[in-house]
Amino acid sequence: MTISYTLKVADSRFGGFSKLLFRWKGSIYKLLYKEFVVFMVLYALLSVVYRRLLTEEQKRLYTKVAQYCNRSTDLIPISFVLGFYVTLIVNRWWAQYTSIPLPDQLMCVISSNVHGKDERGRILRRTLIRYANLSAVLILRSVSTRVLKRFPTMDHVVEAGFMTQDERKKFESLHSDFNKYWVPCVWFTNLAAQARDPGKTRPCSPCQELNAYRAKCSMLFHYDWISIPLVYTQVVTIAVYSFFAFCLIGRQFLEPLEPGQEGDLDMYVPLPTLLQFFFYAGWLKVAEQIINPFGEDDDDFETNKLIDRNLQVSLLSVDDMYQNLPPAAKDKYWNESMAQPPYTTATAAETLKPSFLGSTFDMRMCEDAEQSQLVEASPSMPRTQTPLIKNFGRGGRATPHLRRAFPSPHPEDPEAVDRIEEEETEDEESRGSGPPTPGGPLGGPQSPKASKIRRKEPPMVLVKAPSSESIGAERPGGWEP
């Protein structure tokens, strides 16, 4: 059964996760303790052999081998390989859970579209939803060991009420080399087509919802068929096992090679190495447990419970609840313009918090009144244009006489002219603070109207490049070649 601890971590508190460390069922201790004991026993055996059975010459040789193994552990990218692998496994695990077919939407569609309080209408609704549940049982028998143990043969499926004897004969008479979980879905569509008359079925057919239901059954089948490439699993397993094989030899206590050399602290229990084994080997065991969540581990999906729940809820929806409604009446807030449900004493403090209205709701705006004035924009209104020559030279600004060589797109606009003159004044001030840099591309945005006119009648403009003397005369301290 799935281990749920959601209530234990509902609120963040001091040492909140520490309470979860003492649980056994579904824990990493239960999952890893056998491998952990084997690692400790092998480490202890090597330690005893080194300390008690080897001669001095053999200890020297073992020390060199141990140092080599310890250096080799840095060459195995265990964190990189294992991290990507576990991430892939977790994403696949959750995707498999979302692919389990649930009849909730389908049963609502059947209840709202297949009508009739008589026996015929009731049989139609119950049979349609039973076919959907039968399809889910057949696919879960193919992928889940729990469900297969519950329904090992088709006789058990018939005995459970998912299929009648006539339906079983019809099912077994269809010869196919592939899985036949889709057969009840075809029965569903044919029965829905037969029931499509003005008194039984509305134009909105449940078959569209059945297609989404059948697609989830198909995804479960393909997840079971197409596994993660075996080479990836092998690479990760070999990386983890080889890493700790090197650790068994390289993390042993070693006596100094020279008599006067200071040795390391003799730790009989290698706590850092054991923690490293606990983390990395535990990480691999987590991937091993959830790579196929349709088994019988503690955290595998409870497929049998899902089958029971789906059958009970779906039959209740299409039969007992069909047209069985409470009387419609005025609600409690019928005469109130603003509905406000009451709070209990434990939650009354939440009413003092203001409602969230947006991240910019409390932003302070500029107090300048001119920035808040409304301006109407129209196509006939002249727009301020950027001067044609913006940069002339290597990162420098164009000289005033070069800027005047090209006419403004809107010479009749006095406001645009004033803005251009202000920009020229700013350019002159910026040129005074640093040396000019000649050269560079000639560019600048142009209005569509000006571009159209220029394409029709390209002007012949001759610009004479200024000499170094004129540049130096206009700008003191100018650049000299």
Disulfide bonds with the S-S distance in Angstrom:
none
